[in-house]
Amino acid sequence: MSRPPLTRSVWDVDADDFPADGAVHDRARFLLRYAILAPSSHNSQPWTFDVHDDEIRFAADESRWLDVADPDQRELYVSVGCAVENCCVAAEHFGFDPQVEYHDPASTGRVATVRLADGAPADPHPPELFDALTTRATSHAVFEDRPLAPATRQRLAALVRDDDVTLQVVDDPDTKAAIAQLQAEADRLQMDDPEYRRELGHWVGLGALGSSWLAARVGQAVVTHLDIGDREAAKNSKLITSAPVVAVLTTPADDPPARVRTGQTFERVALLASLQDVAVHPMSQTLERPETRSRLADLLGTTDSPQHLFRLGYADESPEHTPRWPLSEFLTGG
Ligand SMILES: Cc1cc2nc3c(=O)[nH]c(=O)nc-3n(C[C@H](O)[C@H](O)[C@H](O)COP(=O)(O)O)c2cc1C
């Protein structure tokens, strides 16, 4: 199946183009222009949207699932959750009260439904998050050696509004060093697996990861296969130990709704971080291997399941936007 080209023009979405007097169906579709700007693992954009009047049905697109890196589909659903959150932030901006319902994808084929009710939300997002929808980007930089401002930490923590999702913030050097070791171990295991490298090379080859140094490095290494595991392990463990904060989102349940909620929480944090000039970098390898994932939970002293791990800090350069496939690629049904 051929896909339309990736493009960066999707980032130029203009709020003035919102069809305020249009049918609710058209207004709902406009919100999805923001949904596709969400982060996703390998920028695979593994979502589909089905708009029915005031209802937007979100599903995971298994043709875009990273079945080698993500065999238990954790990243798949976290990524869809990020798109759900962007949609909700945009919906509130344009005057809706978005109501999210979660589903069991195995029985419904759907992950979540966002219903666009009229009126003011009982617990609204900070309105400024809307501005970050078109500016947020993942950073791969080495972060500066300075702590996260306490007020920023508090504001980020306050965004965790879901009782089922916990944000663990790690800033002590010993725990960061232990997490860096898990990362190094997972990097070696993943990069030793030819199927993992093939899958990563596929997405790099499509251009999904843009032309960042990460994509260039990994793309080159996937071709040469030279000591890639050791190099990634050394680089990534340094990225972790040098970050002022490593954050982990955990949930008591380990199922698709918990992962969608994790994605929503992460995206909220990433949007606010972007407005505070705080760089954000998810690092998934530790969670991709069951053995390192369960050791991470032990290290954090939790019986919850770790769902998403990311670095937070300050970087002296702003990352570039990665491209996206256009919205038409993801619309299904009526
Ligand atoms: C569930 C999930 C897992 C991710 N894992 C990683 C990762 O392991 N390493 C990394 O560099 N970026 C990771 N990312 C970031 C994506 O690569 C990034 O979101 C994508 O390339 C789009 O770029 P953007 O966030 O700058 O728009 C992850 C993102 C999500 C949502």
PDBQT file of the ligand as one rigid body, heavy atoms in Angstrom, charges set to zero:
ROOT
HETATM    1  C1  LIG A 401       5.510   6.039  23.248  1.00  0.00    +0.000 C 
HETATM    2  C2  LIG A 401       6.695   6.822  22.740  1.00  0.00    +0.000 A 
HETATM    3  C3  LIG A 401       7.966   6.265  22.813  1.00  0.00    +0.000 A 
HETATM    4  C4  LIG A 401       9.081   6.980  22.353  1.00  0.00    +0.000 A 
HETATM    5  N1  LIG A 401      10.331   6.446  22.489  1.00  0.00    +0.000 NA
HETATM    6  C5  LIG A 401      11.416   7.146  22.096  1.00  0.00    +0.000 A 
HETATM    7  C6  LIG A 401      12.738   6.634  22.275  1.00  0.00    +0.000 A 
HETATM    8  O1  LIG A 401      12.931   5.537  22.797  1.00  0.00    +0.000 OA
HETATM    9  N2  LIG A 401      13.800   7.382  21.853  1.00  0.00    +0.000 N 
HETATM   10  C7  LIG A 401      13.616   8.606  21.280  1.00  0.00    +0.000 A 
HETATM   11  O2  LIG A 401      14.601   9.250  20.913  1.00  0.00    +0.000 OA
HETATM   12  N3  LIG A 401      12.360   9.128  21.099  1.00  0.00    +0.000 NA
HETATM   13  C8  LIG A 401      11.282   8.424  21.488  1.00  0.00    +0.000 A 
HETATM   14  N4  LIG A 401      10.029   8.945  21.315  1.00  0.00    +0.000 N 
HETATM   15  C9  LIG A 401       9.884  10.243  20.647  1.00  0.00    +0.000 C 
HETATM   16  C10 LIG A 401       9.504  10.033  19.178  1.00  0.00    +0.000 C 
HETATM   17  O3  LIG A 401      10.610   9.545  18.439  1.00  0.00    +0.000 OA
HETATM   18  C11 LIG A 401       8.997  11.356  18.604  1.00  0.00    +0.000 C 
HETATM   19  O4  LIG A 401       7.820  11.692  19.280  1.00  0.00    +0.000 OA
HETATM   20  C12 LIG A 401       8.705  11.280  17.120  1.00  0.00    +0.000 C 
HETATM   21  O5  LIG A 401       9.878  11.073  16.384  1.00  0.00    +0.000 OA
HETATM   22  C13 LIG A 401       8.038  12.562  16.626  1.00  0.00    +0.000 C 
HETATM   23  O6  LIG A 401       8.867  13.669  16.842  1.00  0.00    +0.000 OA
HETATM   24  P1  LIG A 401       8.381  14.911  17.730  1.00  0.00    +0.000 P 
HETATM   25  O7  LIG A 401       8.040  14.380  19.100  1.00  0.00    +0.000 OA
HETATM   26  O8  LIG A 401       9.569  15.829  17.757  1.00  0.00    +0.000 OA
HETATM   27  O9  LIG A 401       7.179  15.516  17.069  1.00  0.00    +0.000 OA
HETATM   28  C14 LIG A 401       8.900   8.261  21.779  1.00  0.00    +0.000 A 
HETATM   29  C15 LIG A 401       7.628   8.823  21.726  1.00  0.00    +0.000 A 
HETATM   30  C16 LIG A 401       6.531   8.123  22.208  1.00  0.00    +0.000 A 
HETATM   31  C17 LIG A 401       5.167   8.742  22.164  1.00  0.00    +0.000 C 
ENDROOT
TORSDOF 0
